[in-house]
Amino acid sequence: MNTSLKNYRKAVEFPAKNRVDNLIFNAGDDHAKIIFQNIFRNCDDKIRLLAGNLQNEVAKSGDYLDSLRC
């Protein structure tokens, strides 16, 4: 993982873990994977996703699928 993605991961993880409302921009599949991983890892009970299509590289990635198992 490159430095830019590591920094993005840190920027996403802090508000997710600390339940801080924060607007986070998604700039592609790598960012989307990080966002989804944090949503799944930090939820209390349920997640409701509304999406037109999640059948792409994000939903097929091992990182995404592993985070669903948390």
All heavy atoms as TSV, in Angstrom:
chain	resi	resn	atom	element	x	y	z
A	1	MET	N	N	0.854	-1.174	0.000
A	1	MET	CA	C	0.000	0.000	0.000
A	1	MET	C	C	0.897	1.234	0.000
A	1	MET	O	O	1.824	1.328	0.792
A	1	MET	CB	C	-0.903	-0.023	1.238
A	1	MET	CG	C	-1.827	1.145	1.326
A	1	MET	SD	S	-2.937	1.142	2.755
A	1	MET	CE	C	-3.907	-0.303	2.437
A	2	ASN	N	N	0.592	2.172	-0.868
A	2	ASN	CA	C	1.430	3.365	-0.956
A	2	ASN	C	C	1.137	4.333	0.188
A	2	ASN	O	O	0.148	4.212	0.904
A	2	ASN	CB	C	1.292	4.028	-2.327
A	2	ASN	CG	C	-0.075	4.608	-2.567
A	2	ASN	OD1	O	-0.691	5.189	-1.681
A	2	ASN	ND2	N	-0.566	4.473	-3.789
A	3	THR	N	N	2.007	5.316	0.348
A	3	THR	CA	C	1.907	6.271	1.455
A	3	THR	C	C	0.599	7.051	1.420
A	3	THR	O	O	-0.021	7.281	2.458
A	3	THR	CB	C	3.093	7.255	1.416
A	3	THR	OG1	O	4.306	6.490	1.472
A	3	THR	CG2	C	3.054	8.224	2.563
A	4	SER	N	N	0.163	7.419	0.245
A	4	SER	CA	C	-1.082	8.173	0.110
A	4	SER	C	C	-2.268	7.367	0.642
A	4	SER	O	O	-3.119	7.897	1.356
A	4	SER	CB	C	-1.296	8.544	-1.351
A	4	SER	OG	O	-2.526	9.191	-1.523
A	5	LEU	N	N	-2.331	6.085	0.298
A	5	LEU	CA	C	-3.426	5.234	0.789
A	5	LEU	C	C	-3.310	4.984	2.288
A	5	LEU	O	O	-4.323	4.904	2.987
A	5	LEU	CB	C	-3.464	3.906	0.036
A	5	LEU	CG	C	-4.129	3.948	-1.328
A	5	LEU	CD1	C	-4.068	2.586	-2.005
A	5	LEU	CD2	C	-5.560	4.417	-1.235
A	6	LYS	N	N	-2.095	4.861	2.799
A	6	LYS	CA	C	-1.909	4.700	4.246
A	6	LYS	C	C	-2.442	5.924	4.987
A	6	LYS	O	O	-3.117	5.797	6.008
A	6	LYS	CB	C	-0.439	4.469	4.580
A	6	LYS	CG	C	0.059	3.105	4.207
A	6	LYS	CD	C	1.524	2.948	4.560
A	6	LYS	CE	C	2.036	1.606	4.062
A	6	LYS	NZ	N	3.457	1.431	4.333
A	7	ASN	N	N	-2.138	7.097	4.465
A	7	ASN	CA	C	-2.632	8.328	5.084
A	7	ASN	C	C	-4.150	8.425	4.993
A	7	ASN	O	O	-4.816	8.858	5.929
A	7	ASN	CB	C	-1.985	9.551	4.428
A	7	ASN	CG	C	-0.521	9.669	4.763
A	7	ASN	OD1	O	-0.044	9.146	5.766
A	7	ASN	ND2	N	0.219	10.352	3.907
A	8	TYR	N	N	-4.704	8.011	3.856
A	8	TYR	CA	C	-6.159	8.020	3.688
A	8	TYR	C	C	-6.804	7.058	4.682
A	8	TYR	O	O	-7.803	7.388	5.318
A	8	TYR	CB	C	-6.525	7.640	2.248
A	8	TYR	CG	C	-7.999	7.757	1.964
A	8	TYR	CD1	C	-8.586	8.986	1.705
A	8	TYR	CD2	C	-8.813	6.624	1.961
A	8	TYR	CE1	C	-9.934	9.101	1.447
A	8	TYR	CE2	C	-10.167	6.733	1.702
A	8	TYR	CZ	C	-10.722	7.971	1.447
A	8	TYR	OH	O	-12.071	8.073	1.211
A	9	ARG	N	N	-6.211	5.865	4.843
A	9	ARG	CA	C	-6.730	4.877	5.800
A	9	ARG	C	C	-6.765	5.464	7.208
A	9	ARG	O	O	-7.758	5.342	7.925
A	9	ARG	CB	C	-5.907	3.597	5.766
A	9	ARG	CG	C	-6.415	2.530	6.735
A	9	ARG	CD	C	-5.626	1.247	6.661
A	9	ARG	NE	N	-5.712	0.624	5.367
A	9	ARG	CZ	C	-6.736	-0.117	4.935
A	9	ARG	NH1	N	-7.772	-0.310	5.704
A	9	ARG	NH2	N	-6.712	-0.648	3.737
A	10	LYS	N	N	-5.691	6.128	7.610
A	10	LYS	CA	C	-5.647	6.750	8.939
A	10	LYS	C	C	-6.724	7.816	9.081
A	10	LYS	O	O	-7.365	7.928	10.122
A	10	LYS	CB	C	-4.275	7.366	9.192
A	10	LYS	CG	C	-3.187	6.361	9.442
A	10	LYS	CD	C	-1.853	7.059	9.657
A	10	LYS	CE	C	-0.732	6.051	9.744
A	10	LYS	NZ	N	0.580	6.712	9.871
A	11	ALA	N	N	-6.908	8.605	8.024
A	11	ALA	CA	C	-7.906	9.674	8.055
A	11	ALA	C	C	-9.325	9.117	8.158
A	11	ALA	O	O	-10.205	9.753	8.744
A	11	ALA	CB	C	-7.777	10.554	6.816
A	12	VAL	N	N	-9.560	7.944	7.631
A	12	VAL	CA	C	-10.876	7.313	7.691
A	12	VAL	C	C	-11.059	6.561	9.008
A	12	VAL	O	O	-12.139	6.586	9.608
A	12	VAL	CB	C	-11.082	6.358	6.489
A	12	VAL	CG1	C	-12.342	5.535	6.638
A	12	VAL	CG2	C	-11.114	7.153	5.189
A	13	GLU	N	N	-10.022	5.884	9.480
A	13	GLU	CA	C	-10.128	5.055	10.685
A	13	GLU	C	C	-10.441	5.865	11.943
A	13	GLU	O	O	-11.243	5.427	12.760
A	13	GLU	CB	C	-8.845	4.257	10.901
A	13	GLU	CG	C	-8.701	3.096	9.962
A	13	GLU	CD	C	-7.387	2.344	10.127
A	13	GLU	OE1	O	-6.475	2.833	10.822
A	13	GLU	OE2	O	-7.288	1.258	9.542
A	14	PHE	N	N	-9.805	7.008	12.113
A	14	PHE	CA	C	-10.014	7.776	13.344
A	14	PHE	C	C	-11.480	8.150	13.563
A	14	PHE	O	O	-12.042	7.844	14.612
A	14	PHE	CB	C	-9.115	9.012	13.399
A	14	PHE	CG	C	-9.336	9.811	14.652
A	14	PHE	CD1	C	-8.700	9.445	15.824
A	14	PHE	CD2	C	-10.206	10.885	14.665
A	14	PHE	CE1	C	-8.921	10.161	16.997
A	14	PHE	CE2	C	-10.436	11.603	15.831
A	14	PHE	CZ	C	-9.785	11.231	16.999
A	15	PRO	N	N	-12.132	8.827	12.615
A	15	PRO	CA	C	-13.538	9.175	12.864
A	15	PRO	C	C	-14.441	7.941	12.965
A	15	PRO	O	O	-15.416	7.950	13.719
A	15	PRO	CB	C	-13.928	10.058	11.680
A	15	PRO	CG	C	-12.841	9.959	10.692
A	15	PRO	CD	C	-11.642	9.400	11.376
A	16	ALA	N	N	-14.111	6.889	12.241
A	16	ALA	CA	C	-14.935	5.672	12.321
A	16	ALA	C	C	-14.859	5.056	13.723
A	16	ALA	O	O	-15.885	4.723	14.316
A	16	ALA	CB	C	-14.477	4.666	11.272
A	17	LYS	N	N	-13.661	4.904	14.246
A	17	LYS	CA	C	-13.478	4.304	15.579
A	17	LYS	C	C	-14.048	5.179	16.687
A	17	LYS	O	O	-14.537	4.678	17.692
A	17	LYS	CB	C	-11.996	4.057	15.846
A	17	LYS	CG	C	-11.417	2.920	15.073
A	17	LYS	CD	C	-9.943	2.751	15.388
A	17	LYS	CE	C	-9.338	1.632	14.570
A	17	LYS	NZ	N	-7.894	1.500	14.816
A	18	ASN	N	N	-13.963	6.478	16.509
A	18	ASN	CA	C	-14.382	7.418	17.549
A	18	ASN	C	C	-15.774	7.992	17.334
A	18	ASN	O	O	-16.192	8.881	18.056
A	18	ASN	CB	C	-13.351	8.547	17.651
A	18	ASN	CG	C	-12.028	8.018	18.134
A	18	ASN	OD1	O	-11.886	7.645	19.290
A	18	ASN	ND2	N	-11.049	7.944	17.246
A	19	ARG	N	N	-16.458	7.470	16.337
A	19	ARG	CA	C	-17.839	7.862	16.037
A	19	ARG	C	C	-17.983	9.373	15.861
A	19	ARG	O	O	-18.856	10.010	16.428
A	19	ARG	CB	C	-18.777	7.347	17.096
A	19	ARG	CG	C	-18.605	5.858	17.328
A	19	ARG	CD	C	-19.917	5.182	17.503
A	19	ARG	NE	N	-19.743	3.762	17.758
A	19	ARG	CZ	C	-19.901	2.839	16.832
A	19	ARG	NH1	N	-20.224	3.174	15.619
A	19	ARG	NH2	N	-19.753	1.569	17.123
A	20	VAL	N	N	-17.080	9.916	15.075
A	20	VAL	CA	C	-17.086	11.340	14.769
A	20	VAL	C	C	-17.726	11.534	13.398
A	20	VAL	O	O	-17.306	10.899	12.431
A	20	VAL	CB	C	-15.637	11.892	14.753
A	20	VAL	CG1	C	-15.613	13.339	14.305
A	20	VAL	CG2	C	-14.975	11.704	16.106
A	21	ASP	N	N	-18.744	12.375	13.332
A	21	ASP	CA	C	-19.334	12.679	12.028
A	21	ASP	C	C	-18.288	13.391	11.181
A	21	ASP	O	O	-17.664	14.355	11.635
A	21	ASP	CB	C	-20.553	13.583	12.173
A	21	ASP	CG	C	-21.754	12.848	12.747
A	21	ASP	OD1	O	-21.788	11.611	12.651
A	21	ASP	OD2	O	-22.640	13.513	13.298
A	22	ASN	N	N	-18.110	12.897	9.982
A	22	ASN	CA	C	-17.064	13.438	9.141
A	22	ASN	C	C	-17.396	13.159	7.687
A	22	ASN	O	O	-17.795	12.058	7.339
A	22	ASN	CB	C	-15.725	12.785	9.509
A	22	ASN	CG	C	-14.549	13.480	8.907
A	22	ASN	OD1	O	-14.613	14.647	8.572
A	22	ASN	ND2	N	-13.452	12.772	8.753
A	23	LEU	N	N	-17.230	14.156	6.857
A	23	LEU	CA	C	-17.423	13.981	5.426
A	23	LEU	C	C	-16.110	13.505	4.820
A	23	LEU	O	O	-15.077	14.156	4.980
A	23	LEU	CB	C	-17.844	15.308	4.777
A	23	LEU	CG	C	-18.051	15.301	3.275
A	23	LEU	CD1	C	-19.178	14.341	2.893
A	23	LEU	CD2	C	-18.369	16.711	2.803
A	24	ILE	N	N	-16.152	12.364	4.170
A	24	ILE	CA	C	-14.950	11.771	3.579
A	24	ILE	C	C	-15.208	11.560	2.096
A	24	ILE	O	O	-16.199	10.942	1.715
A	24	ILE	CB	C	-14.603	10.430	4.252
A	24	ILE	CG1	C	-14.328	10.656	5.736
A	24	ILE	CG2	C	-13.417	9.773	3.570
A	24	ILE	CD1	C	-14.164	9.390	6.536
A	25	PHE	N	N	-14.314	12.052	1.285
A	25	PHE	CA	C	-14.461	11.912	-0.151
A	25	PHE	C	C	-13.834	10.606	-0.626
A	25	PHE	O	O	-12.800	10.176	-0.126
A	25	PHE	CB	C	-13.832	13.107	-0.876
A	25	PHE	CG	C	-14.570	14.376	-0.617
A	25	PHE	CD1	C	-14.136	15.245	0.364
A	25	PHE	CD2	C	-15.712	14.672	-1.335
A	25	PHE	CE1	C	-14.834	16.413	0.621
A	25	PHE	CE2	C	-16.406	15.842	-1.084
A	25	PHE	CZ	C	-15.970	16.716	-0.099
A	26	ASN	N	N	-14.480	9.989	-1.589
A	26	ASN	CA	C	-14.046	8.733	-2.169
A	26	ASN	C	C	-13.514	9.020	-3.562
A	26	ASN	O	O	-14.240	9.509	-4.409
A	26	ASN	CB	C	-15.242	7.776	-2.218
A	26	ASN	CG	C	-14.964	6.524	-2.977
A	26	ASN	OD1	O	-13.880	6.307	-3.487
A	26	ASN	ND2	N	-15.963	5.668	-3.081
A	27	ALA	N	N	-12.243	8.668	-3.770
A	27	ALA	CA	C	-11.637	8.928	-5.079
A	27	ALA	C	C	-11.279	7.628	-5.784
A	27	ALA	O	O	-10.157	7.433	-6.228
A	27	ALA	CB	C	-10.406	9.813	-4.920
A	28	GLY	N	N	-12.212	6.695	-5.821
A	28	GLY	CA	C	-11.969	5.472	-6.561
A	28	GLY	C	C	-12.095	4.214	-5.718
A	28	GLY	O	O	-12.438	4.249	-4.537
A	29	ASP	N	N	-11.797	3.098	-6.351
A	29	ASP	CA	C	-11.990	1.792	-5.723
A	29	ASP	C	C	-11.162	1.594	-4.455
A	29	ASP	O	O	-11.657	1.047	-3.470
A	29	ASP	CB	C	-11.658	0.668	-6.716
A	29	ASP	CG	C	-12.690	0.532	-7.820
A	29	ASP	OD1	O	-13.770	1.164	-7.719
A	29	ASP	OD2	O	-12.424	-0.212	-8.780
A	30	ASP	N	N	-9.917	2.022	-4.447
A	30	ASP	CA	C	-9.081	1.840	-3.261
A	30	ASP	C	C	-9.647	2.603	-2.067
A	30	ASP	O	O	-9.670	2.092	-0.950
A	30	ASP	CB	C	-7.638	2.280	-3.532
A	30	ASP	CG	C	-6.905	1.335	-4.462
A	30	ASP	OD1	O	-7.245	0.129	-4.482
A	30	ASP	OD2	O	-6.007	1.792	-5.183
A	31	HIS	N	N	-10.123	3.799	-2.304
A	31	HIS	CA	C	-10.727	4.576	-1.223
A	31	HIS	C	C	-12.038	3.936	-0.778
A	31	HIS	O	O	-12.320	3.874	0.421
A	31	HIS	CB	C	-10.987	6.011	-1.678
A	31	HIS	CG	C	-9.753	6.842	-1.748
A	31	HIS	ND1	N	-9.805	8.189	-2.020
A	31	HIS	CD2	C	-8.438	6.553	-1.596
A	31	HIS	CE1	C	-8.587	8.688	-2.024
A	31	HIS	NE2	N	-7.736	7.708	-1.780
A	32	ALA	N	N	-12.829	3.472	-1.716
A	32	ALA	CA	C	-14.108	2.835	-1.380
A	32	ALA	C	C	-13.889	1.603	-0.507
A	32	ALA	O	O	-14.632	1.384	0.455
A	32	ALA	CB	C	-14.865	2.456	-2.650
A	33	LYS	N	N	-12.874	0.810	-0.808
A	33	LYS	CA	C	-12.586	-0.379	0.020
A	33	LYS	C	C	-12.270	0.029	1.456
A	33	LYS	O	O	-12.756	-0.595	2.394
A	33	LYS	CB	C	-11.425	-1.174	-0.564
A	33	LYS	CG	C	-11.786	-1.975	-1.786
A	33	LYS	CD	C	-10.630	-2.857	-2.204
A	33	LYS	CE	C	-9.927	-2.294	-3.378
A	33	LYS	NZ	N	-8.859	-3.131	-3.917
A	34	ILE	N	N	-11.488	1.052	1.610
A	34	ILE	CA	C	-11.121	1.514	2.955
A	34	ILE	C	C	-12.355	2.014	3.704
A	34	ILE	O	O	-12.555	1.701	4.883
A	34	ILE	CB	C	-10.041	2.615	2.860
A	34	ILE	CG1	C	-8.722	2.008	2.378
A	34	ILE	CG2	C	-9.854	3.317	4.207
A	34	ILE	CD1	C	-7.655	3.022	1.999
A	35	ILE	N	N	-13.205	2.760	3.026
A	35	ILE	CA	C	-14.422	3.266	3.655
A	35	ILE	C	C	-15.327	2.116	4.076
A	35	ILE	O	O	-15.806	2.062	5.210
A	35	ILE	CB	C	-15.159	4.245	2.716
A	35	ILE	CG1	C	-14.350	5.535	2.583
A	35	ILE	CG2	C	-16.572	4.530	3.218
A	35	ILE	CD1	C	-14.856	6.478	1.522
A	36	PHE	N	N	-15.583	1.174	3.171
A	36	PHE	CA	C	-16.448	0.040	3.504
A	36	PHE	C	C	-15.874	-0.795	4.641
A	36	PHE	O	O	-16.606	-1.226	5.539
A	36	PHE	CB	C	-16.686	-0.850	2.280
A	36	PHE	CG	C	-17.766	-0.345	1.368
A	36	PHE	CD1	C	-17.491	-0.110	0.031
A	36	PHE	CD2	C	-19.047	-0.109	1.820
A	36	PHE	CE1	C	-18.478	0.344	-0.826
A	36	PHE	CE2	C	-20.040	0.347	0.980
A	36	PHE	CZ	C	-19.751	0.575	-0.358
A	37	GLN	N	N	-14.586	-1.056	4.629
A	37	GLN	CA	C	-13.968	-1.827	5.712
A	37	GLN	C	C	-14.237	-1.163	7.054
A	37	GLN	O	O	-14.569	-1.836	8.028
A	37	GLN	CB	C	-12.468	-1.958	5.486
A	37	GLN	CG	C	-12.098	-2.877	4.360
A	37	GLN	CD	C	-10.628	-2.748	3.984
A	37	GLN	OE1	O	-9.895	-1.940	4.542
A	37	GLN	NE2	N	-10.201	-3.531	3.019
A	38	ASN	N	N	-14.111	0.139	7.109
A	38	ASN	CA	C	-14.327	0.848	8.362
A	38	ASN	C	C	-15.794	0.874	8.764
A	38	ASN	O	O	-16.112	0.792	9.949
A	38	ASN	CB	C	-13.752	2.260	8.279
A	38	ASN	CG	C	-12.273	2.239	8.537
A	38	ASN	OD1	O	-11.842	2.208	9.684
A	38	ASN	ND2	N	-11.475	2.202	7.489
A	39	ILE	N	N	-16.680	0.967	7.811
A	39	ILE	CA	C	-18.107	0.891	8.128
A	39	ILE	C	C	-18.412	-0.461	8.765
A	39	ILE	O	O	-19.052	-0.547	9.813
A	39	ILE	CB	C	-18.970	1.097	6.861
A	39	ILE	CG1	C	-18.903	2.549	6.399
A	39	ILE	CG2	C	-20.419	0.679	7.122
A	39	ILE	CD1	C	-19.534	2.789	5.031
A	40	PHE	N	N	-17.950	-1.531	8.156
A	40	PHE	CA	C	-18.260	-2.868	8.644
A	40	PHE	C	C	-17.601	-3.159	9.993
A	40	PHE	O	O	-18.194	-3.782	10.866
A	40	PHE	CB	C	-17.832	-3.928	7.626
A	40	PHE	CG	C	-18.517	-3.789	6.283
A	40	PHE	CD1	C	-17.832	-4.059	5.122
A	40	PHE	CD2	C	-19.826	-3.367	6.190
A	40	PHE	CE1	C	-18.441	-3.927	3.884
A	40	PHE	CE2	C	-20.450	-3.226	4.956
A	40	PHE	CZ	C	-19.759	-3.511	3.800
A	41	ARG	N	N	-16.377	-2.718	10.170
A	41	ARG	CA	C	-15.648	-3.000	11.411
A	41	ARG	C	C	-16.173	-2.212	12.600
A	41	ARG	O	O	-15.995	-2.626	13.738
A	41	ARG	CB	C	-14.169	-2.696	11.222
A	41	ARG	CG	C	-13.478	-3.681	10.343
A	41	ARG	CD	C	-12.014	-3.365	10.212
A	41	ARG	NE	N	-11.399	-4.307	9.289
A	41	ARG	CZ	C	-10.433	-4.005	8.457
A	41	ARG	NH1	N	-9.937	-2.787	8.438
A	41	ARG	NH2	N	-9.942	-4.905	7.641
A	42	ASN	N	N	-16.803	-1.084	12.352
A	42	ASN	CA	C	-17.195	-0.202	13.445
A	42	ASN	C	C	-18.700	-0.087	13.647
A	42	ASN	O	O	-19.144	0.739	14.435
A	42	ASN	CB	C	-16.584	1.188	13.220
A	42	ASN	CG	C	-15.084	1.147	13.344
A	42	ASN	OD1	O	-14.550	0.988	14.430
A	42	ASN	ND2	N	-14.388	1.240	12.230
A	43	CYS	N	N	-19.460	-0.923	12.993
A	43	CYS	CA	C	-20.910	-0.852	13.182
A	43	CYS	C	C	-21.303	-1.565	14.482
A	43	CYS	O	O	-20.579	-2.421	14.982
A	43	CYS	CB	C	-21.646	-1.456	12.004
A	43	CYS	SG	S	-21.627	-3.255	11.960
A	44	ASP	N	N	-22.440	-1.188	15.015
A	44	ASP	CA	C	-22.935	-1.823	16.227
A	44	ASP	C	C	-23.811	-3.026	15.927
A	44	ASP	O	O	-23.724	-4.045	16.582
A	44	ASP	CB	C	-23.750	-0.828	17.061
A	44	ASP	CG	C	-22.871	0.217	17.698
A	44	ASP	OD1	O	-21.729	-0.095	18.049
A	44	ASP	OD2	O	-23.332	1.363	17.832
A	45	ASP	N	N	-24.669	-2.888	14.945
A	45	ASP	CA	C	-25.660	-3.938	14.746
A	45	ASP	C	C	-25.978	-4.157	13.276
A	45	ASP	O	O	-25.736	-5.216	12.743
A	45	ASP	CB	C	-26.928	-3.571	15.516
A	45	ASP	CG	C	-27.988	-4.647	15.472
A	45	ASP	OD1	O	-27.628	-5.829	15.457
A	45	ASP	OD2	O	-29.176	-4.304	15.462
A	46	LYS	N	N	-26.499	-3.150	12.607
A	46	LYS	CA	C	-26.951	-3.286	11.229
A	46	LYS	C	C	-26.330	-2.224	10.351
A	46	LYS	O	O	-26.040	-1.124	10.795
A	46	LYS	CB	C	-28.468	-3.111	11.145
A	46	LYS	CG	C	-29.265	-4.166	11.820
A	46	LYS	CD	C	-30.731	-3.858	11.652
A	46	LYS	CE	C	-31.572	-4.806	12.475
A	46	LYS	NZ	N	-32.999	-4.465	12.371
A	47	ILE	N	N	-26.220	-2.586	9.092
A	47	ILE	CA	C	-25.788	-1.631	8.073
A	47	ILE	C	C	-26.784	-1.746	6.931
A	47	ILE	O	O	-27.093	-2.842	6.484
A	47	ILE	CB	C	-24.387	-1.961	7.536
A	47	ILE	CG1	C	-23.369	-1.898	8.649
A	47	ILE	CG2	C	-24.012	-1.024	6.401
A	47	ILE	CD1	C	-22.031	-2.457	8.253
A	48	ARG	N	N	-27.254	-0.634	6.473
A	48	ARG	CA	C	-28.143	-0.619	5.317
A	48	ARG	C	C	-27.442	0.156	4.217
A	48	ARG	O	O	-27.128	1.328	4.374
A	48	ARG	CB	C	-29.464	0.039	5.663
A	48	ARG	CG	C	-30.255	-0.751	6.659
A	48	ARG	CD	C	-31.554	-0.081	6.957
A	48	ARG	NE	N	-32.244	-0.839	7.985
A	48	ARG	CZ	C	-33.235	-0.379	8.682
A	48	ARG	NH1	N	-33.669	0.847	8.490
A	48	ARG	NH2	N	-33.802	-1.121	9.597
A	49	LEU	N	N	-27.200	-0.520	3.122
A	49	LEU	CA	C	-26.538	0.107	1.981
A	49	LEU	C	C	-27.525	0.220	0.834
A	49	LEU	O	O	-28.242	-0.725	0.531
A	49	LEU	CB	C	-25.345	-0.718	1.514
A	49	LEU	CG	C	-24.175	-0.863	2.461
A	49	LEU	CD1	C	-23.135	-1.798	1.870
A	49	LEU	CD2	C	-23.565	0.487	2.751
A	50	LEU	N	N	-27.547	1.344	0.219
A	50	LEU	CA	C	-28.349	1.548	-0.973
A	50	LEU	C	C	-27.379	1.890	-2.090
A	50	LEU	O	O	-26.660	2.881	-2.017
A	50	LEU	CB	C	-29.342	2.701	-0.763
A	50	LEU	CG	C	-30.197	3.065	-1.954
A	50	LEU	CD1	C	-31.077	1.898	-2.365
A	50	LEU	CD2	C	-31.037	4.279	-1.631
A	51	ALA	N	N	-27.330	1.022	-3.061
A	51	ALA	CA	C	-26.375	1.228	-4.147
A	51	ALA	C	C	-26.979	0.726	-5.447
A	51	ALA	O	O	-27.690	-0.281	-5.459
A	51	ALA	CB	C	-25.077	0.486	-3.861
A	52	GLY	N	N	-26.672	1.412	-6.488
A	52	GLY	CA	C	-27.140	0.986	-7.799
A	52	GLY	C	C	-26.450	-0.286	-8.254
A	52	GLY	O	O	-27.048	-1.155	-8.856
A	53	ASN	N	N	-25.166	-0.396	-7.924
A	53	ASN	CA	C	-24.404	-1.559	-8.361
A	53	ASN	C	C	-23.134	-1.674	-7.512
A	53	ASN	O	O	-22.327	-0.761	-7.493
A	53	ASN	CB	C	-24.027	-1.411	-9.831
A	53	ASN	CG	C	-23.298	-2.616	-10.373
A	53	ASN	OD1	O	-22.991	-3.556	-9.646
A	53	ASN	ND2	N	-23.010	-2.605	-11.654
A	54	LEU	N	N	-22.986	-2.780	-6.833
A	54	LEU	CA	C	-21.758	-3.035	-6.071
A	54	LEU	C	C	-20.992	-4.224	-6.650
A	54	LEU	O	O	-20.168	-4.812	-5.981
A	54	LEU	CB	C	-22.074	-3.303	-4.601
A	54	LEU	CG	C	-22.335	-2.083	-3.741
A	54	LEU	CD1	C	-22.693	-2.486	-2.317
A	54	LEU	CD2	C	-21.150	-1.147	-3.732
A	55	GLN	N	N	-21.273	-4.572	-7.868
A	55	GLN	CA	C	-20.563	-5.676	-8.495
A	55	GLN	C	C	-19.402	-5.114	-9.307
A	55	GLN	O	O	-19.446	-5.036	-10.524
A	55	GLN	CB	C	-21.521	-6.490	-9.358
A	55	GLN	CG	C	-22.586	-7.147	-8.518
A	55	GLN	CD	C	-23.366	-8.152	-9.307
A	55	GLN	OE1	O	-22.921	-8.653	-10.328
A	55	GLN	NE2	N	-24.543	-8.475	-8.837
A	56	ASN	N	N	-18.370	-4.734	-8.585
A	56	ASN	CA	C	-17.190	-4.166	-9.226
A	56	ASN	C	C	-15.956	-4.663	-8.483
A	56	ASN	O	O	-16.038	-5.578	-7.672
A	56	ASN	CB	C	-17.264	-2.637	-9.242
A	56	ASN	CG	C	-17.407	-2.051	-7.846
A	56	ASN	OD1	O	-17.076	-2.691	-6.857
A	56	ASN	ND2	N	-17.903	-0.844	-7.767
A	57	GLU	N	N	-14.836	-4.057	-8.736
A	57	GLU	CA	C	-13.582	-4.487	-8.106
A	57	GLU	C	C	-13.622	-4.341	-6.597
A	57	GLU	O	O	-12.969	-5.092	-5.878
A	57	GLU	CB	C	-12.404	-3.710	-8.691
A	57	GLU	CG	C	-12.148	-4.011	-10.146
A	57	GLU	CD	C	-11.956	-5.500	-10.421
A	57	GLU	OE1	O	-11.198	-6.161	-9.694
A	57	GLU	OE2	O	-12.590	-6.010	-11.360
A	58	VAL	N	N	-14.378	-3.382	-6.085
A	58	VAL	CA	C	-14.464	-3.194	-4.637
A	58	VAL	C	C	-15.110	-4.415	-3.989
A	58	VAL	O	O	-14.571	-5.017	-3.073
A	58	VAL	CB	C	-15.261	-1.916	-4.285
A	58	VAL	CG1	C	-15.486	-1.812	-2.789
A	58	VAL	CG2	C	-14.547	-0.688	-4.810
A	59	ALA	N	N	-16.290	-4.773	-4.452
A	59	ALA	CA	C	-17.046	-5.863	-3.836
A	59	ALA	C	C	-16.409	-7.234	-4.066
A	59	ALA	O	O	-16.711	-8.184	-3.355
A	59	ALA	CB	C	-18.479	-5.865	-4.355
A	60	LYS	N	N	-15.523	-7.335	-5.029
A	60	LYS	CA	C	-14.863	-8.610	-5.313
A	60	LYS	C	C	-13.522	-8.742	-4.607
A	60	LYS	O	O	-12.910	-9.804	-4.655
A	60	LYS	CB	C	-14.646	-8.747	-6.824
A	60	LYS	CG	C	-15.926	-8.838	-7.609
A	60	LYS	CD	C	-15.637	-8.863	-9.090
A	60	LYS	CE	C	-16.915	-8.823	-9.899
A	60	LYS	NZ	N	-16.642	-8.771	-11.331
A	61	SER	N	N	-13.070	-7.700	-3.945
A	61	SER	CA	C	-11.735	-7.731	-3.340
A	61	SER	C	C	-11.731	-8.534	-2.042
A	61	SER	O	O	-12.722	-8.566	-1.307
A	61	SER	CB	C	-11.224	-6.314	-3.072
A	61	SER	OG	O	-11.870	-5.765	-1.944
A	62	GLY	N	N	-10.629	-9.157	-1.756
A	62	GLY	CA	C	-10.473	-9.928	-0.526
A	62	GLY	C	C	-10.614	-9.060	0.713
A	62	GLY	O	O	-11.218	-9.479	1.707
A	63	ASP	N	N	-10.074	-7.830	0.678
A	63	ASP	CA	C	-10.177	-6.924	1.826
A	63	ASP	C	C	-11.632	-6.615	2.151
A	63	ASP	O	O	-12.040	-6.603	3.304
A	63	ASP	CB	C	-9.441	-5.613	1.550
A	63	ASP	CG	C	-7.943	-5.773	1.470
A	63	ASP	OD1	O	-7.424	-6.779	2.007
A	63	ASP	OD2	O	-7.292	-4.907	0.870
A	64	TYR	N	N	-12.412	-6.347	1.145
A	64	TYR	CA	C	-13.833	-6.039	1.321
A	64	TYR	C	C	-14.560	-7.248	1.902
A	64	TYR	O	O	-15.273	-7.140	2.895
A	64	TYR	CB	C	-14.436	-5.644	-0.021
A	64	TYR	CG	C	-15.929	-5.396	-0.010
A	64	TYR	CD1	C	-16.432	-4.144	0.278
A	64	TYR	CD2	C	-16.824	-6.408	-0.297
A	64	TYR	CE1	C	-17.787	-3.892	0.270
A	64	TYR	CE2	C	-18.188	-6.182	-0.308
A	64	TYR	CZ	C	-18.660	-4.925	-0.015
A	64	TYR	OH	O	-20.024	-4.699	-0.021
A	65	LEU	N	N	-14.352	-8.408	1.318
A	65	LEU	CA	C	-15.035	-9.618	1.769
A	65	LEU	C	C	-14.607	-10.005	3.182
A	65	LEU	O	O	-15.443	-10.407	4.003
A	65	LEU	CB	C	-14.777	-10.763	0.795
A	65	LEU	CG	C	-15.349	-10.543	-0.605
A	65	LEU	CD1	C	-14.875	-11.628	-1.576
A	65	LEU	CD2	C	-16.855	-10.459	-0.585
A	66	ASP	N	N	-13.343	-9.856	3.514
A	66	ASP	CA	C	-12.878	-10.148	4.868
A	66	ASP	C	C	-13.520	-9.228	5.886
A	66	ASP	O	O	-13.865	-9.661	6.993
A	66	ASP	CB	C	-11.350	-10.022	4.970
A	66	ASP	CG	C	-10.619	-11.176	4.297
A	66	ASP	OD1	O	-11.249	-12.221	4.021
A	66	ASP	OD2	O	-9.420	-11.017	4.037
A	67	SER	N	N	-13.688	-7.967	5.552
A	67	SER	CA	C	-14.274	-7.032	6.505
A	67	SER	C	C	-15.742	-7.335	6.756
A	67	SER	O	O	-16.276	-7.000	7.808
A	67	SER	CB	C	-14.085	-5.592	6.042
A	67	SER	OG	O	-14.776	-5.331	4.853
A	68	LEU	N	N	-16.411	-7.987	5.827
A	68	LEU	CA	C	-17.805	-8.398	6.044
A	68	LEU	C	C	-17.914	-9.486	7.124
A	68	LEU	O	O	-18.933	-9.626	7.767
A	68	LEU	CB	C	-18.419	-8.930	4.750
A	68	LEU	CG	C	-18.765	-7.912	3.698
A	68	LEU	CD1	C	-19.164	-8.623	2.405
A	68	LEU	CD2	C	-19.881	-7.014	4.162
A	69	ARG	N	N	-16.851	-10.208	7.337
A	69	ARG	CA	C	-16.851	-11.314	8.289
A	69	ARG	C	C	-16.565	-10.873	9.719
A	69	ARG	O	O	-16.643	-11.661	10.632
A	69	ARG	CB	C	-15.821	-12.355	7.864
A	69	ARG	CG	C	-16.178	-13.019	6.563
A	69	ARG	CD	C	-15.149	-14.071	6.165
A	69	ARG	NE	N	-15.470	-14.641	4.891
A	69	ARG	CZ	C	-14.937	-14.256	3.732
A	69	ARG	NH1	N	-14.020	-13.310	3.709
A	69	ARG	NH2	N	-15.294	-14.812	2.599
A	70	CYS	N	N	-16.229	-9.615	9.936
A	70	CYS	CA	C	-15.882	-9.119	11.268
A	70	CYS	C	C	-17.065	-9.208	12.210
A	70	CYS	O	O	-18.160	-9.085	11.887
A	70	CYS	CB	C	-15.390	-7.681	11.191
A	70	CYS	SG	S	-13.796	-7.556	10.374
